[in-house]
Amino acid sequence: MLKTYSGSCHCGAVRFEADLDLTQPTFRCNCTICRRTRFWAAVARPEGFRLLAGESELIRYLFASKKNEHHFCRRCGVRAFGVGNDTPIGKMYGVNLGCLELSDEQLANLSITYVDGLHDRWDAPPAALSHL
């Protein structure tokens, strides 16, 4: 069931809302950028993501295929969300769960799907995942 969640970067310059179904799996990936930034994502459809403030504070980073966008706050450096332009479901927003106003208990109860993005194996978990 979709519910609207509020989120922000650490300093609050970037604020957004996302319509998410947190009864569905969230995602942890072992690709180089997700591993280094400890990104933990929930998926929002384009119509379910609203940037409320801070567009001018965002830095967009592209690497490798340049198909996916990684957005960081230029003030505090937090990666609040990313945009997947070439995914199995089409365009989507990956919302950083650490940036949402959720309690520790809510986070602890979320289902996680681990994906092997390092090897472009989105249908399988990596061999090791406890570090993710």
N, C-alpha and C positions, 0 to 999 in steps of 0.2 A: 504494500500500500504506500503510495507516494505521500510524503510529508515535506513541508518546507522547513529547511534548516538555515540558520544564519551562520556566517563565518567571516573570518578576517585573517589578515597576516598578523604578525606579532605586535607591530606598532599601531595597527588599526587604520593605516592609510588606505589599504585595500580592503573593501568590504563587499560581500556578495550574499546572495541567497541561492539555494539549490533545492530543487524538488527531487528527493531521493527516496528509494525504497530500501531501508536498512534491514529489512527481513531477507533481502537478497545478498549473495556473497559480496564482500569487499575484496580488494585485490592488493597483493604484495608481489613485487616483481624483483628479479635479480639483475635486471639490465644495469649498465654502468651508472646511469643518472639516478634511477630509483634507489639503487643500493647506496650511493653516496649521499643522497639527500634524505634517505629513510622515508620515502614517499609511500603513503598508504592511502589508496584511492577507493572512492565510491563513484559510481557512474551516474552522470546526469545527461539527459538528452539536451540538445541545444535549446529547445524551448523551455527547459526546466532549469536553466542557469541564468542568473541576472547579476551582472556586475553593478553594484550600487554606488561605489566610490573608488577612486584611486586609479583610474585608467592611465592617467599621466605618470603614475608612480610605478607602473609595471615595466619590467624589462623582459622581452621575449627572447628565448634562447632556442636555437635549432641546432641539431647535430645529425650526423650520419645521413639518413635518408631525407632529412629535412621535412618529413611528412607530419611530424607531431611537434606541437608547440609547448614549451615549458615557460611558465610565467612566474617571475620572481619580483618581490617588492624591492625597489631600488633603495629604500631606507633601511629596512631590517633584514633583507635577504631571504625571507621566507617564501617558499614555493607553495602558494595557496591553491593553485589549480593548474591544469594543463589541458590542452585541446588535442584530442586524437582525431586526425583527419582521414586516416586510412586504417580503420579497424573493422572487425567482423560485423559490427552493427552500424557502420558508417561513422559520420562525425559524432563525437561525444566529448563531454567534459569529464576529466578525472579530477574530482574534488578531494583535496587533502583532508582526511578525517581529523587530523590533529589541529586543523584550523576551524573546526565546527564547535559550536557551543554544546558539547556532549559531556556527560559525567564519565568518570573513570569506569563506573559500573556499566554504563551504556557501551562504552568502547570495548570493555572486556567481553561482552556478550555478542559481539558481531561475528558473523561467519566470515572466514578468510579463505579465498582461493589463491594459491600460490602459482605463479606462472614463470616459465623459463624464458624471459625476454632476452636474456644474454645470448641465447641461441635461437631466437625467433621461434620458439616453441610455445605459442600462446595456449595450446591445448594440453600442456603437460606441466607438472611442477618440476622445479630443479631437483637435482639429486640431494642437495643439502638445503635446508630451509629454516633451521632454527635461528639463524642469524638475521633473518628477515623480519 
